[in-house]
Amino acid sequence: MKIRNKEDATKTELSMTSMIDVVFLLLIFFILTFKIVELEGDFGIKMPLAGSSASTMDDFDVPIKLRMEADTDGNLTRMRLNEIDLGTNFDTLRGTITQLVGNQAGPDAEDGGPEVEIDTDFNLRYEYVIAAITHVSGRKDGDQIVKLVEKIKFAAPRR
Amino acid sequence: MRVKKENAEIAEADLTPMIDMVFQLIAFFMVLINFAQTESHDEVKLPSSQLIKPPDQPFEFPIVLHITQDATVYLGGKDYTAETLARGLKMELAVAAAQQMGPSDANVIIRAHRNTAAGEVQEVIRACQALDFVNFGLRAKEDLGQKGPG
């Protein structure tokens, strides 16, 4: 049988314009709200108010004292670790801590390992404190982090 | 003179590759965008550290304190000083108490600007300790290899 009424092969064309409009709007929205995420992490510090808890427990277990001195602009001028003068070199700090801690139980020990008390001048810039905590708490060995000291506390602020 | 009229053809560009590219770009930005981790504060530039790694699991009861260079402390959109911070912290504790959580369950996350005076940060920590907060986190960003302290 022959079909007579063959329909016209009309090409249905989508109108792309409106879609492209919307798509560009979306694109601009995502570009503008885009922000490169910087990885952030915390140095966890357990620090109850001094003298409130079991401070009498380990009177003999004196913390390692790190004294940080600053000039008026807040720059680091000198560090002393248990009266050992370290200058401003953080690598020396790490080396000295490694020596001091090396013969003691590590952070995995039952009592949490050795403790470092940081005593800074009031106006020392905070980034130096973080740098000191970084160098005291461990070092990076490839991708592995080797822990040195986990217990860190602050001395009373100096006004 | 007779001008031969050309066929009025509409020159249509092929839009397919462009749309492909644009969709790819949209997909890229959609995947990378994250609204959830916007804890940051415009005035706070964190110090960097090599030993930083992101926490394995989110904290149960975090209190994020932003400390700017001039030692203003931001907590939940309001600004305090180290002296007046106790008021804001007490409000947080009141919220936590409704969920049977106390100050010892909280993690106080301190996001201080890298140039803030260390003493100011310590004052803030003191203010928290006075309200029996025990767990602190000093936040830093991952060091991407640039030189500098840390």
Interface residues (C-beta under 8 A of the other chain):
Chain A: M16 M19 I20 V23 F24 L26 L27 F30 I31 T33 F34 V37 E38 L39 E40 G41 D42 F43 G44 I45 K46 M47 P48 L49 M68 G74 L76 F90 T120 D121 F122 N123 L124 R125 Y126 E127 Y128 V129 I130 A131 I133 T134 S137 G138 R139 K140 I145 F154 A156 P157 R158 R159
Chain B: L15 M18 I19 V22 F23 L25 I26 F29 M30 L32 I33 N34 Q37 L46 P47 S48 S49 Q50 L51 I52 K53 P54 P55 I109 A112 H113 R114 N115 T116 A117 A118 G119 E120 V121 Q122 E123 I125 R126 Q129 A130 D132 V134 N135 F136 G137 L138 R139 A140 K141 E142 G148 P149 G150
